[in-house]
Amino acid sequence: MKMVSFWRDAAGVALAFLALQTLQIHLLQEAFRQQDRVLVHRLEVSAAEVLDEAHKANDDLAIYHVMHALEHSPGVLGAQILKPGKPGYPLLNNAGEWGRLDLSVSDRLTRQLIRRQWMIGTLALSFLWTMMALYLYGMDRHRSRLGAKLDEFQGLLDAERRQLTRSEEREQQATHQGMAALQQALRRIPEPLIILNPQQRVWAINQAAADRLEVNPIEAVLRKSWHEIPLLESCGPSLEQSIASPGQTVKYIHTKKGLRLEFKTDPHSLTGTWIHLVGF
């Protein structure tokens, strides 16, 4: 289909060039015809003046020499004096019109020039068409190569997207499994304990901490942000201090609940922040 489109475009360009060449030749032919008419008219005017003077002087020999010179002039096929009222240039004397000068001019030179111009123009347009066709062919080949590369890159991109999707699915699965394992391990610890992930959301919580938070079931607080938990919403400065100084224990006294909260952030950012709930 691409080659068909290419040759269709090339044929369109060739037809446009041919129409332009035809129009140019037509205009040139009309210009030559107009020029021939002007030249014939000038020759008729000049010859008519001499013939009128010779006719007034009754000099038939002069008229003969003028007509003989006209007949043997380059480009003139024939010259004759017709009766008044016939086609031609009017010849006048004191009594009025005494005849008509009829000149027949050859257009052989004009036709030769037009033929030569047609050949030169056709050759020039053929050369231009060839260059244009080669250019269009090269552009079509280049576009085809670019399309093939684009399809290849699109295939690679789709493969990378699928691989990324699978990686994200595996990562989410591993995260869920890790959360489940961490939650299972946390249930065995008797002390109230909450673990926040690096995004400061509840990663795991044991039953003792859920009882202190008055949460049932435990899943109700999993993946929630720390400020969504009433007990922790006032502990923002202590949590920020713990994150800013990982590995160190930061204490916070919650007087209303009668609890001391101890924050400790993993320095390796693997398990987030651990919150111990200690009564006093």
N, C-alpha and C positions, 0 to 999 in steps of 0.2 A: 504493500500500500504506500510505503514511503517513496519508492521509486516512481510509482504512478503519479503521486503528488508532485515529485520533482519534475518529471517530464511534462506534466500539465502546466506547471509554472513556466518552464522553459518555452513551451509552445505559446503561452500567452505573451511572453516577452518578445518572441519572434514575430508574432502577429502585430504587436504594437510597433515594433521597428519597421515592419513592412508597410503598415498604414502611414507611418511618418514619412517614409521614403516616397510613397506614392503621392502623398499630399505635397511634398517638396517638389517633385517633378512636375506635378500639375501646375503649381504656382510659377515654377520656372518657365514652363511652356507658355503660359498666359503672358508672362513678362516679355518673352521673346516675340510673341505675336504682336503685342502692343508696340514693341520697339520696331518691328518690321513695318507696321502700319505708319508709324511716325516717319521712318526713313523714306518709305514710298511717297508719302505726302510731301515731304521736303523736296524729293527728286521731281515730283510732278509740278510743284510750284516753280522750281528753278527752270525746268524744261518748258513750262507753259509760258513763262515770260519771254524766253528766246523765240518760241514758236509764234507767239502773238506779234512780236516785233517783225519777224520774217514775213508773216501773213499780211501785215499792214503794208510792208514794202513790196508785196507780191514776189517775194524771193523764194520760189519753190526749191531752188537748189539748196538754200540754207536750211529749209525745212527737211529736205532729204538728208542732209548731213547730220542734223540734230537727231532725227529718228534712227539713222544708221548708228550713230554713237550710242544712243540709248539701247538699241538691240544688242550691241556688243559690250555693254557695260557688265562688269562682274555681278552675278546674281540676278540679272534681268533675263527672263525667258523670252519675252516678246514685248514689242512696243508698237502701237498703231493708233491712228487717229480715226475715231468713229464719228458718225453723224450726230448732230445736236440731239439731245434727249436720251442718248444711250448712256449706259453706265460708264463712269470715268470722271476725270477732272475736266471742268469746263474750260474751253479756249475762247477768249473774248477779243473782240475788236470794237471799233467805234459803232458798228451797226448792231452789235450784240454778240450772241454766242455763235461761233462759226464751226465748232466741233468739240469732240471729247477726246482727251488723251487717256488711253487705257494701257497701263503697264502691268505685266505679269512678272512677279518676283518669285524666284526659287527659294524654298525654305530648306534646301539640302543642308546648308551649314548649320542651321538651327537644329535640324533633326540630329545631325552628327554631335553637336554639343550636348543635346539632351541625352542621347544614347551614352555618350562618354560620362556625363554626369550620373546617369543611372548606374552604369557599371561601377564607377568609383564609389558612389554612395552605397551600392549593394555590398561591395567588398568591405567598406568601412563598417557597415552595420553588421555584416556577417562576422567580422572580427570582434566587434563589440558583443554580439550575441554569444559567440564562442566563449569570450572571457566571462560574460555574465553566467552562462551555463556552467562553466567550470567553477565559478565562485559559488553558485547555488548548490552544485553537487558537493563541493567541499563543505559548505555550511550544513548540508543535509547529513553528510557523513559525520561531521563534528557533533551535530545535534544527536545523532544516533548513539555515538560513543558516550556523550554526556548522559543520555537517557539510560544506557546500560549501566554506567557507573552509579547513577542515581538509584536505579533499582537495586544494585548490589549494596549500596550504602543503606538503603531502606531496609533490605533484608537483614543486614548486620544490626541495624538499630532495633528492629523488631526482635531479633534474637537476644540482644542485650536487655531489652525491656522484659522479655519473658524470663530471662535469667534473674533480673532484678526482682521481678514479682515473686519468683520461686524463693529467692534469698530472703525477701521480706516475710514470706509465709513461713519459711523455716525459722527465721528470727522470732517471729511472733509465737510460733509453736514452742520454740526453746524458752522464750520468756514466760509463757503460760506454764510450761513444765517446771521452770525454775521457781515461779511463784507458788505453784502447788507443792513443790518439794520444800520450799522455805516455810510455807504455811504449815505443812505437816510437821516439820521439825520444831516450829515455834509452839505448837500445841503441847509438846513435851516439857516445855519450860514453865515452871510454876509461877515465876515472877511476871507481873504485868509488863508486857513489852510490845512496842509498836515499831515497825521498820518502814521508813519512807524511802522510796527509790530516788535516784539522782534528780528526778523532776519534782521531787517533794510531794509525791502522791503516796497514799498508803499502799505499801507493797505486801505487807503481812501483819497480822495481829493475832495474839493468842486469846484464849477464852478469858483469862484473868483480866487482861486489858479491856476486852469487850464489856466485861461486867462493870469495870470502873467507868467506862464511857456510857454504860447503860444502852448498849447496842445489841440487838438480837434480830436476825442472825448476824454472824461475822461478815458475811458477804455484802452486808448493807454499806460498809465503809470501805471495802476494798476498791482501789483505784481512785478514791476521792482525794481531792487536794487537802492539805493540812488545815487551811482556813475554813473548810467546810465542816470541820469537827468542832463542836462547841468548846470542848476542853482545851483544844490547841489554838483556837483563834486569837487568844491573847498572848500567845508565846512567840510571836513573830520576831521580836528583837533577839530572843535567846536562840531561836533557830538560825537566824542570820549570823549570829556570833559563832555558832557551832560550825556552820558551813565555811565561814571565813577562817576558822582555826581547826582544821581537821585533825583528828586523833586526840583532841583534848575534850574533857568533859565539861559541859556547861550546864549549870543548875538553874532551875526556875522554881519558885515557890508559888503554888496555887493555893492561896489562903481559903478561898470559898469552898474548894473541894477537899481541902486538907491533904494536899498531895505535894510531893517534891518531884519535879520532872528533871531527869538528867538526859541531856542531848549529847550524842557523840557521833560525829560524822567520819565515815571511813576515809582515811587519807588517800586511798587508791581509787576512790569513786566507784567501787564495785558493788557495794551493798547499800549505799546511800547513808541515811542518818538513823541511828538507833535511839529510841526514846524509852527510858525506864520510868515506870510509875511507882514511886516509893511513898508509902504512907508515913505520917509523923504524928 
